[in-house]
Amino acid sequence: MEVEESSPSSSSLSSPAGSSDSIDLNFLPFLKREPKSEPASPERGPLPLPAPPAQTPQQQRHAAAAAPAAFAPPPPATPDLSSAPVMTPLQALPPNPDEDALLREYYRLASLYLSSAGPGAIVPAPAPAATAPSVVQPGSGSVVKKRRPRSSELVRVSSLGVRDQIYFRDLVRRARITFECLRGLLLRDDERAESLGLAGVNGYGGGGDRRRVRADLRAAALMADHDLWLNRDRRIVGPMPGISVGDAFFFRMELCVLGLHGQVQAGIDYVTAGKSASGEPIATSIIVSGGYEDDDDHGDVLVYTGHGGRDPNLHKHCVDQKLEGGNLALERSMAYGIEIRVIRGVKSRRSPVGKVYFYDGLYKVVDYWLDRGKSGFGVYKYKMLRIEGQEPMGTVNYRIAEQLKVDVFAVRPTGYLSFDISMGRELLPVALYNDFDNDRDPLLFEYLARPIFPTSAVQGKFAEGGGGCDCAESCSIGCNCAGRNGGEFAYDKTGALLRGKPLVYECGPYCRCPPSCPNRVSQKGLQHRLEVFRSRETGWGVRSLDLIKAGTFICEFSGIVLTQQQSEIVAANGDCLVRPNRFPPRWLDWGDISDVNPEYVAPDYPTLPELNFAIDVSRARNVACYFSHSCSPNVFVQFVLFDHYNASYPHLMIFAMENIPPLRELSIDYGMVDEWVGQLTM
């Protein structure tokens, strides 16, 4: 891996803005604005103090004894009534000895504070060596130590090998899992507190009234307190290691945590002139989310409107924009040829906040001009072209997937071998697509939406297992099924897995709770539109037409379940067997917040015995059998029981390890890659 410094130098490069023949600003009816450097922050001197109120003779003697020699003597006890009084609400009130004493103490402390702070300082900054470790104050979530500031050093990461790519991808995934699981646990604590009639509970986010602060903001704050935000030591220019074009994000704070876009609200992320090595602002990324009426987005060609000049309530421009801040940074990035990361926000019903953000790749600013906007005020516009040779944009795949659900032939006139290989056995159709060769093998297998277990393994004492819960409505903490799960349910109210466990007990046929019970998730079957497709790289693979949120259930691994003795006989015939004990326990990663909470212990209950059975998929199978193998997968296996209670024969339920955008291939870690994995994907 090579890291190249990319800080532009104003001494070696000249700005082309002044010599460009294509930029003509003279036709506009308002003043022409030339590029200029950002003004430095003005130096602040000591704040002026108003004249303190009157003091008693006894207080004057105490003040004179305690004040330094350099201080002026205190004013007389009787105020100067000849000067014009400044009418304030306090002065308009009748005299109050308690208020006068309070004000005199305030002025005394303010004088001592300003004298100790020195000129030009509002709050004296502590020396780096004297900083205390990060401590979250109980009940408030505030931090004693100032968080590590974001670096202004511009670098470009290049020449990443395969191992480096996997390393950075896993690093990013680790941060995203921590963020999402913290957010889920915080929401769960809020729900528990609300059900008890409390404003807050002592959980991962501390006590107090936390309902007014969104869980994603609190999760990001906790990660910042523990120095878990990525790419803080350097400002990455161009592609971000570990983040792929098309990746999807549901919260802007997640973009900040990863360093993809460091601004919580502003659409332009840039290094300010005061921190830039060249003394000029440099832009690194933008967000296009439809907030500006003058944006003109055509995908590969984007006309982006600069920031500023907009009324926050009307969402329209009310004053002319200025070529400063982020606007100037985009112009400087154009001058130096620096790529801009573009993130687009689109509306989505599957998002908790109604919007999803896609990273659409790198663009270059090729032109800018000052124009009159739709509201009649001056706006700066920047023409950006997408760099060729990148993966398809996430927003484009999102629109294609939505069109495929409505009119398949308008998007793909040929290539579909079947619109539903499940023949109606799944709740949603599973399409089969091949525009690569003439292979039609998936049509030769019987489709099994549910696995078929041996009769001896699921009947008798294993069927009831002591009975289900007696909940008349949705289950809650304290019911029989909650006890089976260690006292808490595995899912949140949206059906997302809060954290992985060795085994999850869902409510089953012997429970009295309704089908809407939040502890009935994976048993409901397929909830996303999946498509089996043929590719040159992986043979047969699976992709989704829906946006899949991290932690949500996708599908079950299905086939004919064999006992250990049966599997030994079938294996001798060379049939294709899937052995559940080979899947690595990647459920351990989902819910692991040990980076934030050092006392976190991975769940070891409910216990899972050694799994010696196998699943025969040589004649009957389902869509999960076509998932491709990856050592850095985006899905994982979670063992679940619901229709019987024999822990030696659980269901293999597949959950999303990360947000999976539409048309991205689903991959799983099969553990030991050998001939049986090849038979699945060939």
Number of C-alpha atoms within 10 A of each C-alpha: 10 9 12 13 15 17 18 22 14 13 7 6 10 11 14 13 17 10 8 10 8 10 13 11 15 11 9 12 9 13 10 11 12 12 16 12 18 17 10 8 7 7 8 10 12 13 13 8 10 7 10 16 15 19 19 11 11 8 15 17 12 10 15 14 10 9 15 11 9 6 10 9 12 16 14 13 13 10 13 11 7 6 7 7 9 8 8 8 7 11 10 9 8 7 10 9 9 8 11 16 15 10 15 16 12 12 16 13 12 14 16 12 13 19 12 11 15 13 13 14 15 14 10 10 10 10 7 7 6 7 12 11 13 16 13 17 12 13 16 13 19 15 17 14 13 13 14 13 8 16 14 21 18 20 16 18 17 14 10 14 10 8 9 14 17 16 15 16 16 17 16 19 21 18 19 21 22 24 28 25 22 26 22 24 20 23 20 18 20 23 18 15 20 14 10 11 9 14 14 21 21 13 14 17 26 19 18 15 15 22 14 6 9 12 22 21 17 20 26 21 22 23 21 18 23 17 15 19 24 19 18 20 14 16 23 25 24 19 18 20 21 16 20 16 20 25 21 26 24 22 18 21 22 23 21 18 24 22 19 27 24 25 18 14 10 13 20 24 24 25 24 21 21 16 14 18 19 14 16 22 27 34 25 27 25 24 23 20 16 14 14 17 13 21 18 16 14 9 14 13 14 21 20 21 25 27 21 21 17 19 11 10 6 8 12 19 23 16 15 19 21 20 23 21 25 25 26 26 26 32 27 24 22 25 19 20 13 22 24 28 25 24 29 20 20 16 13 15 10 14 17 12 11 11 18 23 25 24 23 25 28 22 22 22 24 14 19 22 14 24 19 16 19 12 14 13 17 22 27 24 24 24 19 24 20 20 13 10 6 12 11 12 19 25 24 15 17 20 12 17 21 15 15 14 11 10 11 16 12 10 12 13 9 12 16 16 18 19 14 17 23 21 12 12 16 20 14 15 19 25 19 23 21 18 14 12 10 10 14 13 9 20 13 10 14 17 22 20 23 19 20 14 18 13 8 10 19 18 15 11 13 15 17 18 14 11 14 20 20 14 16 10 12 14 24 16 12 11 15 19 26 20 15 17 18 16 15 14 22 22 22 17 13 10 17 20 24 22 23 25 27 18 24 27 26 25 26 22 15 17 20 17 21 14 16 11 18 21 26 20 22 23 20 12 18 20 17 18 20 25 23 25 23 23 15 8 8 17 16 23 24 27 20 21 22 20 22 24 22 22 27 23 28 22 26 26 24 25 27 20 22 23 17 12 11 12 20 13 12 15 13 8 8 11 16 20 23 25 20 22 14 13 16 15 17 17 21 17 18 25 24 22 23 12 15 20 12 8 9 12 10 18 16 12 14 16 14 16 12 11 16 15 22 25 23 23 26 18 14 18 24 24 25 24 21 26 24 24 21 15 13 15 19 20 26 28 26 24 22 23 22 23 19 22 22 18 22 14 26 23 26 19 21 22 26 25 26 24 21 23 25 26 20 18 19 21 22 24 22 24 17 13 13 9 10 18 20 14 15 22 17 14
